[in-house]
């Protein structure tokens, strides 16, 4: 029984990592990280391509932190909402990471021409694209997006990227995407 | 006028003490991240500033409230606020969406924070001007 109970976090971890969803890690991890990003924000791109990978490797995959993504759209970014809807739909079929990766990698391109669908279509199979387009037509995806926007409003958040660390009922919002001090801060939280 | 200057000095001192308190009551690493977000200092300098600036602000605030070495403390406060103000203006002008780091967490640089710091800066300059005035008068009288 004990062995089984001990294996639950590992199973959670394996499931969330494998599904590539909007949550990653063990839900019972001591540090919770809420990541608020906008697919059209250059700082979010930097964070996604660099710091986020380090956070995942050092803290999320080791079961020390639980990461939740919130894809929001700032008013100055006209295509961010569309991009977030595609990412949310991709999450439903377990392709969130692939879509987030391509959107951030080619941010400048689709950010100029608005061709979000075409950009993603180059990465995913036609079958996956059909599923994603069908999901976007469903109001559930839009509702999920609005929930993330509301969460951002609740956090009084006006800038991206914002990383909110939660530990022992305290919250620490941070806007610096650099890993140097962030790593030390998370480590410090874990020793508290 | 005397009462106005006294109030201004106490308010400015209290602001520095409060700013120090908000930073010292949390991990220095959070303040380090706020400084780092400005992208103007190397990592080692960010660490030095994050560890020492709150204590310096506390000392400066206490001295301002107590009215000790006013010529120097007001001048230092004006210089420090000038640096903060220029850094904030630069970041806002560059469109950097970062926290101001002035009073703890979660306060983005905005027209509101710029106005507030601008007013504090103006107050610090006024205090510096008036605290050096007796010396200037004396210099003119002896010239």
Interface residues (C-beta under 8 A of the other chain):
Chain A: X41 X43 X156 X158 X159 X160 X172 X173 X174 X175 X176 X177 X178 X180 X181 X182 X184 X185 X188
Chain B: X26 X27 X29 X30 X32 X33 X34 X36 X37 X43 X46 X96 X97 X98 X99 X105 X106 X108 X110
